[in-house]
Amino acid sequence: MDVTHTACLGAGVIGASWAALFLAAGRSVAVYDPAADAESATRDYVQNAWPTLTELGLTEHGTPDAITFHSDPVKAVKGAGFIQESVPERLMIKHALFAQIEPALTPGAIVASSASGLTLGQMQGGWNNPAPFVLGHPFNPPHLVPLVEVMGNERTGPGVADRAAQFYDAIGKVTIRVNREVPGHVANRLQAAVWREAIHLTQSGVASIGDVDKAMWAGPGLRWAAMGPTALFSLGAGAGGMQAFCDHFKDTFNGWWDDLGQPVLDDDTIAMIVQGAADAAMGEDQADMAARRDAMITAMTKALRPYRKA
């Protein structure tokens, strides 16, 4: 899908990150956000992200200057072939925005929502005809983490989800297709499942918050950056592959699954997590931690790129 002009509706952390990536990929970007400081905050975000995007080899055809700002979403979407919507996750806000921009869309334009908690069906209620609308849920920050979860349904126009995936592929993203609506889509549900057990392990006295996090990044997290859990378990059984792994470990996993915890985020649990996270940070502030995270993601992305099949 050959798109040269894009729009980003909403310029918070997610929207600004999308704008940086679109610019790096050689697209012009029109940004809409009603906040008074949206332009300055977005320009700062793009400026800060640009060296990392350059290090990843993504800015060869792009410029951070191909960006405009608009207080009217209708003006922002004018002439855009691909629109990424990242406004707050409240249906009333999204529905009002979709109703406003729908009559102004260029024929053939696609609108993709970054929504993580709302489903495609819920959001389609804001459209008279949701044919151009898909889910395009990224992982934060979108300019660094390649995953995008793409979904259309029976009300989506023929080929629109495929074209959206082609656009994302063209700017360096890695797409998966969500085939059925579930809250949280795919990756967030995987995160939620792992975090639930991480909380349970601390709550039940097995290990501290910091050590549970360390167990993840120094153990399975390192492997998961290379391959997913099913592929890795298949390799773990040697020549016998997945069948041999399941034959050998089925009782083990069934026992573990029966023993997994089901904590809830009540006030006491939240207080435990907040304190545990503060202890594990050892005084490092949020900005420094975010910069360190981004540097590590960049380094891993560069190192792993030659080995990716897709």
Beta strands, then each sheet from edge to edge (+ up, - down):
strand 1: 5-9
strand 2: 28-32
strand 3: 67-70
strand 4: 82-85
strand 5: 110-113
strand 6: 133-138
strand 7: 147-151
strand 8: 174-177
sheet 1: 3+ 2+ 1+ 4+ 5+ 6+ 7- 8-
end
